[in-house]
Amino acid sequence: MKPIFRAATLGWLLLCLPYGTSALANAEATISLQQALQQTLQYNPALQAYPYLIRGAEAERLQASLRPTPTLSLEAENLAGSGDYSGSDEASYTLSLSQVIELGQKRQKRVALASAKERQLQNEYELTRLDTLAETSRRYYQVLRLQALQTSLTERIEREKNALSVIEHRVKAGAVGKADAAKMALRLAQSQARQQQLQLQWQQAKSNLTAMWLAEADFANATGNLLHAPNAPEQEHLLSALQASPAYMQQTALQRLADARLQLAQANGKTDVSVGLGIRQLESSNDQALVFSAAMPLAFSNPNRGRIAAAQAQRQWSQQRSELLQRQLQLSLNQIRQQLQSSLLQIDTLQSQLLPKAQQLLSATQKGYQQGRYSVLQWADAQAELFALKRQNIELHTQAFLQLLELERLTGQALNTKA
């Protein structure tokens, strides 16, 4: 269970200091990814039922270990008849104790099935916990994405304000027409409108995040730098981690559960024996005698053959499903890793080549406009090009972190991340 436990944290160590809901009560507080994960573990409704379900499975295992209870019986014969048997002088009374003896190791097979169900439920909980934490991380990255977009847009607004100030100064000097100022003012108004939209989207993203632990969005910002690209994990590491992935272990638990069902069905096909021992009181002679009894159903064919056939079919399907799942996981890992490598390559190209060139273009265009060699439209387009690339940079980094997160969710292991 250690790999699953490590997987459930998605590679992010939770803070050692306690962090409760009161820690987010301050509207100026920030929240980290580790804190969001811890809040989710403590208060997410999808995880609340499992402790009770697991305790119920433990009780089922206890019930399965119980043996059949003995039976105490009292039998009276030759009472209230006719003739010599009209009274109770010829009566006989038998007090006996009988016990069903289970054959075929039924009790052990019941315990094995209950234990398999308990393990399967524990694996299901770990898998659900991992998926829930992954969803929390996705929502957290969405908050970071919108924060980064707001920062970039704020920078763009400041640049456009400065540009509008320069243009208005040139309009007053008679160097350019008022249309230039109107053009830049329009760009500024559009950016400010987008800023309002981003603010609403950011507030909604914060609410979506805190909904994972049923709380209000009472924090100011999420911490973390989304613009530090992660590293792509090695293919060999991913394939080796696949064997200990929660999804694969859950399928293994289901396969063992199918094996336990088949073994119990086969054991239940064997008839049990009931034996009894008692004492008989004979009123006519005032004597006592021991009585021994034994009973066993006459089964000329296996009475459980239908359930055995059904259990065998389930077991065969479980084995085939396990093979299919492993193949699907391998293909998914390969595909996501290739997508991550493509995202990282685009990030490298954008940061090393496109952004510097866009910055140079903007500087040259701004200088040229002030010298009268370029139009305001060319200056505005250069600004738009730069910030479009910055937005693309943010989107690519978000995409890379989400792809890495999906690899962690599938493998159940922490991979290299810089967020």
N, C-alpha and C positions, 0 to 999 in steps of 0.2 A: 504493500500500500504506500510505501514511501514515494515512488515516482508519481503516484496520483496526487499525493499531498503536495508535492512540489509543483505539480502541474496546476493544481487548483489556484495557486497564487499567481499564475501566469508569469512567474519570474520576477515579480516585483515584491520585495520583502516589505511586509507591513511594519509600521512604526512600532518600536518597542514600548513607547509611552502610550498609555490609554488615551483613546480619542473617541468621545461620545458625541451625541447629537448636540450637546451644549457647546461644543467647540466651534460649531458653525453658526452660533446664535448672533455673532457680531457681523453686521452687514458689511463691514470693511475687511473681514477676514478673507484669507485665500484658502484654497483647497488644493491638495496634491493628488496625484493618481493613487498613491498608497492609501491616503485617507478615504478616497472615494471607494476603493476596493474593500477597505475595512468596514465602512458603513454598510456596504452592500452585503457583506458576509453576516453582519449582525442583524439587519433589519429587512432584507429583501423577502417579500412574501412567498416567493417560489421556493425558498429554502426552509421556511418555517415548519412545514409539515413533516419533513424527513426525520427529525429526531423522534417524533411520535410513531412514524411508520417503522423505524428501525427497532424501537422498543416493542412494538407489536410483533415484529418478526422474531425477536428474541423470545417473546412469550409463546409464539407458535412452535419454536424449537423446543422449549420446555414441555409443551403439551405433547409433542411428538415423541418425547422420551419416556412418557408414562406407559406402564404396562397395563394390560387389561385387568380390571378389578375382579377379585374373587366374588363368587355368588354363594350366599347362604340361603338354603331352602329347607322348608319343613313340609313333610308329606304325611298325610293321615289316610289309612286304608281301613276297609271293613267297618265303616261307621254307618249307623242308622239304616241298616239293611232290613232284611226279613228273616224270620226263623232264628237260627242261632246267631245271626248277625244283626238282630234288631237293636241291640244296645251297643255298648262299647267294650263288652268283655272280650270279643275276638278282634278288637282293633289293633292296629300296629302303627307306630309313629316312627318316621325316619327323619332325622336331622342330618343334613349333609352340607359339605362345603366343596364347591367345584371351582375349577380354574381353567381358563382357556390358555393353552400353550401355543404361542405363535411360532410357526415354522417358516423357514425361508429367510430368517433374519429380517422380519418385517419391521421391527422396532428400529434396528440400526439403519434400515433404508429410509424410514420416515424421518429420522434425525438427520440423515445425510441430505434428504430433499429440503427439509426446513433450513438447514445450514446453507445450502446452495441458494435458497431464496433470500436468506439474510445477506449473503455476500453479494448477490446480484443487486439487491436494494442499496447496499452501501456503494457499489460501483455506480449505480444510477444516480445516487446523490452526488458523488464526486464529479460525474459527468455534467449534471445539472449545475453544480456549483461552478464548474469551469466555464460552461456556456454563459452563465449569468455574469461572471466576472468579465468575460470577453465582451459582453454587451455593454457593461459599465465602461470598459476601456474605450469601446467605439464611441460612446456618447461623450466621454471625456475628450477624445481627440477632436470631436466635432466642436466642442467648446473652444479648444485651443486653436482650431482652424479659424473660427469666426473672430477670435481675439487677434490673430495674426492679420486677417483681412482688414479688421478695423484699424490696426496700427498702420498698415500700408495705405489705407484710404485716408487716414488722418495726415500722413505725410504728403499724399497727393493734393489734399485740400490746401495744405500750407504752401505747397509749390504753386498751386493755381492762384492763391491769394497774392503771393509775391509777384507772380507774373502779371496779374491784373493791376497791381500797383504800378509796375513798370510801364505797362501799356497806357494806363490813365495818365501817367506823367508825360509820356510821349504824345498823347492826344492833346494835353494842355499846351505842349510845346509846338503843336501843329505838324509834328513829324508823321503822324498816321491819322487815319480817320476814326470816327467813333465806332465804326463797325468792328474794328479790331477789339475794342474794349467789350462790346456786346458779345462777341464770339467767346472770349475768355470768361466773361460773366456767366454765359450759358453753360460752359463746361463746369464752372465752379458750382452752379446751382444743381447740375446733374449729379455731381459728386456728393454734395450735401444730401440730396435725396437718397442716394444709395447708402449713405452713412446711416440715415434713419432706418432704412430697411434692414441693414446689417445689425443695428442695435436691437430691433425686434426679434430677428432670427437668433441673436445671441441670447437674449432673455429666454426664448423658447428652448434653446439648447440647454441652458442651465436648468430649466424646469424638467426637461427630459432626463437629465443626469440625476438630479436628486429624487426623481420619481422611482429610481431603482431602490431607494431605501425609504420611500414614502415620507419624504420631507419637502419643505419649501426650499426654494433656491435662495438661501440666505447667506451667500458668499459673494464677494466682489469679483474675484478673478480666480482662474485656474492657473496653477504654476506649471512650468515646463516650456522648453524651447523646441518648437516643432521644426525649426529650420536646421537642425543637426541631423543629417541623414543617418539612418541605421546601416548596418553591414548585412550583406546577404550571407546566411549560414551555408556551410558546406553541404553538398548533396549527401555525402556519406553519413554525416552527423544526423541529418533528417531521417534517413532510412533506418539507422540504428535506433533512433528515438521512437520510431513508429511502433516497434514491438512493445513498448511500455506506454503507449498512448492510452488515455482514458477510454476512447471509443473502442480500441482493440481489446482492452481488458474487459470492457463491458460485454463485448461479444463473446469473449472467452468465458465469462461468468454465465452468460445465457446458454452456451454450449454445455457447460458443466451442469447447469440446471436441467437441461434436456436429458443428459446422461442419468442424473439422479431420478428423474421421473420414470425413465425406462426401467431402471433397476427396481424401483418400488413397484411398478406395474408387474414385472416378472415375479417379484416376491409375493405379491398379492394373489398371484395365480396358484399358489400352493395352499392347500386346505389346512386349516388349523385343527388341533385336537383339544377336546375338552375332557378333563378328568375330574372325578369327584370322589370324595371319601366321607362316609357318614356312619351314624350309629342308629340302629333300629330297635325300638322297644316293642316287644310282643306282649300284649296285655293278657292273652289267654294263659301263658305260662310264666309271665313276669320275667322273661329272659330278654337279653340284649344280644345284638349281633352287628358286626361291622358290615358296611355296604360299600362296595367299590363300583364306580361307573366310568365308562369311557365312551366318547362319541366323536365321530368324524364324518363330515359330509361325504357322500359318494359322488365324486366328480369324474365322470367318464371322459371328459375333455376339459381343457383348461377353461375355467369360468371367467378368466380375465383376458382372454385372447384378443378381444376387440380393443381394450385399452392398451394392451401391449403393442398391437399394430399401430395404433395412433401415436404412441410414444416413440416408436421406431421411426415413423415418418417425420415427427418433429425433430428427432435427433439428426436424421439425415439432412433435413433442411437447415438446421442450425450449423452443421459442418460446412455445407455449401455456402451459406450466407457469410460465414466467417472468412472463407477464401475470397468471396466477392468483395467483402468490405476491405480486406487488406489490399486488394488490387485497386479498389477505388481510392483508398487513402494514398497509395503510392502515386497514382496518376494526379490526384489533387495536389499533392506536395510538389510534384514536378512542375505542374502548371503554375501554381502560385509563386514558386521560386523563380521561374522564368519571368513572370510578370514583375516581381520585385526587382530582378536584375535589369529589366527594361526601364523601370521607373528610376532606378539609381543612375543608369546611363543617361537618361534624359536630364536628370538633375545635374549631373556633372557637366554635360554639354551646355546647359542653360547658365550655370554659375560661372563656368570658366570662359565661355565664349559669348553667349547672347547678351547676358546682363551687362558685362563691361562695354560691349559695342553699343548697346542701347543708351548707356550712360554717356558715352562719348558723343553719340548722336545728339542727345539732348543738350549737352554743354555747348556743342558747336552750333546747334540751331538757335539756342538762346542768345549766344554771343552774336551770331549773324543777324538775328532779328534786331538787336539793339543797334547794329551797324547799318540796318536797312537793307540787308542782302536777302533775307527770308521773310515770308509772310507770317502772320499770326497763326494761320491754319497749319503751316509746317511746324511751328513751335508747339502748338497744341497736339498735333499728331505725334510728335516726338515724345511728349509727356505721356500720351496714351500708350505708345509702344512700350515705354519703360515700365509703366505700372501694370500693363497687361502681362508682361513677362514676370513681374514680381508676383502677381496673382497666380500665374501658372506655376511658379516655384513653390508657393504655399500649397497649391492643390497636389502637386507631385509629391511633396514631402508627406502630406496627409495620406495620400494613396500608399506610399511606401510603408508608413507605420501601420496602416490597416492590413496590408498584405503580410507584414511581419507578424502582426497580431493573429492573423488567421493561421499562419504556420505554427505559432505557439499553441493555439487552441487545438489544432489537429494532433500535434505531437505531445502536447501536455508538458512541455519543457520550456524553460526560459531561454530565449535566444538573445543575441547581442542587440541592445537597444540604447539609444543615446537621448531619448526624450526625457 
